[in-house]
Structure formats: structure tokens, C-alpha cells
Amino acid sequence: MVLLSPLDLALAALLIFINAGLSLLLRLGIGRQLLIAATRTVVQLSLLGFVLKFIFNLVHPGLIALMALFMVFTAGWEVMGRQKYRFTGPWSFGIGASAMCISSFIITLFALMAIIRNDPWYEPQYAIPLLGMILGNTMNGIAIGLDRLTQTLWEKKAIIETRLMLGQTFSESVADIRRDSIRSGLIPIINAMSVAGIVSLPGMMTGQILAGTPPMEAVKYQILIMFLIAGGAGFGTIFAVNAGAGRLSDKRHRLRLDRLRRTGRGG
């Protein structure tokens, strides 16, 4: 394994500064965001490295659980921040966070206890990276699915209310919207699996190969990860979209858009 020096990372950082300069030259307006994002990457990943080193040395289930909860909380907050139309009250955070908590934890526990079977099963070397990859991709699926659901319901209010007046239940009147929302949330992972190994080399597999892992072993782990991610994204998106749709109706099968509020995201 080739160890990277600070100079090596500084050379790679030149690419960020060049892109920021091009943004300024072309008046794209994203140079500042690009530099801030790059700075956050360095700071956040450096802090993560110190935290993981500490956790890896202790191998304490309580610390692992605490970090897992922090990851879920942060992901839930990110899902909420991506919505153009947010649920009012704690639902805006709660639906996304609970969907990720249920799906990602179940999938990660399944992988650790039934597939990897390390002793102890909560070994942080496996548990934290697995949860992180599953959680990150599940977060994207849930965010896209909920955003599609709430925007479509808001925009098609008249159509849905017409269906309700014609005698359909709320579930029947939004069935096509719910399906499209779930489908939208799953498109990124489906695309990723479709082009893996042909158009793109997945990040985890590339990292393992660079670290000296035999290519076929890296491939097997990447296949495992992509299947786990697809499972987590599928379960999480289905749960979140159905929970979100349920929140926007009541026992009288009315459309309750008063339970949404528009944010400044997306104009």
C-alpha cells in the first residue's frame, strides 16, 4: 500500500482551486461553495479518522451504538433539508430518520450476523463502514422519494381532490404518485448497479484494490455492498413514501396539505 503524504493531498487539492477559479472566470457562482465543501471534507474526514481510531482500539458496543445514532440523526437532518415541501412539526425529521433507522439498521445487522459473521459481530472495522455506506445511499433514496411525493401532491391537488369526490379512497387516489415517488428514489442505486464494472469502478472496490486486496476479493465485497445498499434503499424509500402519504391524509380520506410547508429550497 502506497502511503500518501500531505504534499500528495495538496497536489490533489489544486484541482479544487482550479475549478473554483474557472467558476469565477465563467461566473458560475459556485466557487465559494466548492471551496467550503472541500474544506468540510478535509475537516470532517480528519475528525472521523481520529474518532474511528479511538473506537477501533476500544471495540465497545456502546460507543459504536452512539456513533450509529449520531449518523442516523445527521442523515435525518440532511433528508429534511433537501425537501422543498416539508412536513410540519417533528414529522419532517421523524419520517426520514425513522425510515433510515429501521431499514439501515436491519440490513446492517443482517450483513454482520448472517453474512460476515465476525467475532464479535459488532466489530467496528466492519460495522461502521457498512452502516455508513448503507445509510448514505438509503438517505439519497428517501430524500428523492419524499421530495417527489410532496411536490407532486402539492402540484396535483386539484386532480387528487377530484378523484376523492368521485368516490376513491385516499390510497387509491394517490397510488400512481406513490409508485412514481418510490421508483424515483430507487433510480440512483439501479443506475449504479447497472453500470458497475463497465462505466464506473465503485469506490469501495477501488479503495480495496489500491490498498492491496486481491481484485476478486474486492469484487465480491463490492457486490455484497451494492446488494445491501439496494435492499436498504428499497426498504427505506418504501417505508418513508408510504408514511409520508399517510401523514398527508386523515380518517376521512381528505388531502391534508396543511401538514406541509414550503421552504426556500428549489426556488
N, C-alpha and C positions, 0 to 999 in steps of 0.2 A: 504494500500500500504506500503510495506517494503522499507524504505529509505536506500540507500547504502552509506556507509562511504568510505573515501579514503583507509582505510585498506582493505575493501572488493574488491575494484578495484585493489589494489596492489596484492592481492592473485590471482585474475584472470590473472594479468599480468605475474605471474610466468609461466603460460602455454606458453607464448610467448618466455620467456627466455629459457625454457626447449627445445622448438622446435628449437630455434637458436643454442643452444648447440648441439642438435642432428645433425643439419645441418653441424656444424663444425666437429663433430666426423665422420660423414658419407661423408664428403667432397662434400656436395650438392651445395655449393656456393650460398645459398640463405639466410643465416643467417643475413647478413648485411641488405639486402632488407627487411627482415621480421621485424627487429628492427626499421628500418626507417619508414616502413608502419605503425607499431604500434604507433610510436611517432607522426606521422602525424595524425593518427586517434584521439589521445588524444588532440592534439593542435587544429585541425580543428573543432572537435565536441565541444570542450570547447568554442572556439570563436563563433561558431554557437549558442551555448546556450545563451551567452551574447547578441548577435545580436537579436535573437528571443525574448528574454525577453524585450528588448528595443522596438522592433516593435510591440509586443503584447500589450504593455502598451499604445502605441500611436494610433494604428489602423489607420494609414494614408495610403491611396491608393498609393500615390506617392512613399513611402518607399517600399511598397510591390512590386510595379512595378519595382523599381530599383533593388531589390533583385532578382526578377524573371529574369530580363535581365542578371544580373551577373551569375545566374545559367545556363542560356542558353549559354552564352559566354563560360563559363568554360566547359560545356558539348561539345560544338562545337570544342573546342580546344582538348579535350580528344579524340573525334572521329578522328580528323585529325592525332593525334599522334599514333593511332592504325593501320594506313594504311601502308602496305608495298609499295604500289604504290600510290603516292599522285597526285592529280590534281595540275597542275601548277597555279601559281598566286593565287588570292583570292578564287578561286573555291574550293580549298582543304578545307578551313574552311567554306566557304559560303554554299556549298551544304548540309553538315551535320547540320549546325546551323539553316539554314532556314527550313529544314525538321522538326527539333525538335521544332522550334518556332511555326510553323504552326500547327503541329499535337498536341503537348503537350498543347499549349495554348487553342486550340479549345476544346479538351477533358476536360481540367480543368474547363474552363468556362461553358461547358455543365453540368458538375457534380455539380458545385457550384450553378448555376442559375436554373437548371431544376430538380435536384435530392435532393441536401441537402437543398437548399432554406433558408439559414440562413440570418439574417438581422443584419448588411449589408452583402451582398453576398461575399464581399472581405475580410471577417473576417480572419485575418492571421492564427488563430488557425486551420482553415480548408484549406485555400488557399495554404499556403506554403508547408505543408506536402503533400498535394495532388499533387501539381506540382512537388515536389521533387521525389516522387515515380514514377509518370508517366514519368518524364523526364529521370530519371536514367535508367529505363527499355527500353524506346524508344531509348536512346543513345546506349545501347548494340545492339539492333536490327539493327539500322542504321550502326553502326561500322562494324558489321559482314557482313551485306548485301553489303556495299560498298567495303569492303576488298575482298569478294568473287567475286564481279563483276570485279574489276580492275585486280585482279590476273588472273582470267580465261581469260579475254580478252587479257591480255599480253601473256599468255601461248598458247592461241589458235589463235594467229594472222594469221597463215597460213590458218587455216580452215575457218576463217571468211572471209578473202580476197578471197579465192576460191569461197565461196558462193556468194560474191559480184560480182565476174567476171562471174558467171553463171546466173546473172540477178536478184538476190534477192535484195530487199531494205535492208538498214542497220538494220531497225527494225526487218525484217524477219530473217536476218542472226544471230542476237543475241537474238532472242526471248527465246530460251531454256536457255541460260545463264542468262538472266534477271529473268526468272521464278525461276531458281535454287538459284539465289542470294537472291531473296525475301523470298523464302522458308527457306533458311539458317538463315536469320535474324529473322524469326518468330519461329524457333525451340525452343529457350530458354523459351519463355513465354508459348508455347504449352506444353512443358515438365513440367513447373512449375504448370500449371493448372491441368495437368493430374495426378500428384502425390500429390496435395494439400490435406491435411487431412488424407492421407494414409501413404505415405513415409515421408512427411515433414509437419511441422506446420509452416505456413507463419509467417514471423517476426512481421508484424503489429498486427495480431491476438494474437500472443503470448504476445506481449507487452501490449496489452489492457487487456488480462486476468490477467497478473501479476499486472497490475495497479488496478485491482478490477472490471473491466467491466464484466457484466454477459456474460457467454460463447456464448449464441445465438446472443446477440447484436454484440459481437466481430466477430462472424462468418459472420453475414450479412454485416458488414463493409468490411471484407476481401474479400467476394465475389464481392462486389461493386468495390473495388480497383483492383482486378485481371481483371475484365471485362474492366475497364477503361484503365489499363495498356496494355491489349491486343489490344484495339482499338487504343491507341496512337502508340504502336509499329507497328501495321499493317499499319496505315496511313503514319507514318513517314518513314518506310522502303520502302514502295511502291513509295512514292514521291522521296526519295533520290536515289534509284536504277534507276528509270526512268530518273531523272535529270542527274545522272552520265552517264548513257548510252547516253543520248542526247548530253552531253558535248563531248563525245568521237567520235562524227561523225560531218559531216558538210552537207551543202545543196546538195553536190554532192554524198552523201551516201558513203563517204570514212571513213575508220577506222583511227582515229587520235590519235595514241598512243604517238605522240609527245606532247600531252597535259597531259601526265603523267610523273612523275619522280620517280625513285626507291629510297627508303630510306634504312637505315641500319637495319630496323626492320625485324625480322624473318630471318636474315642471308642473 
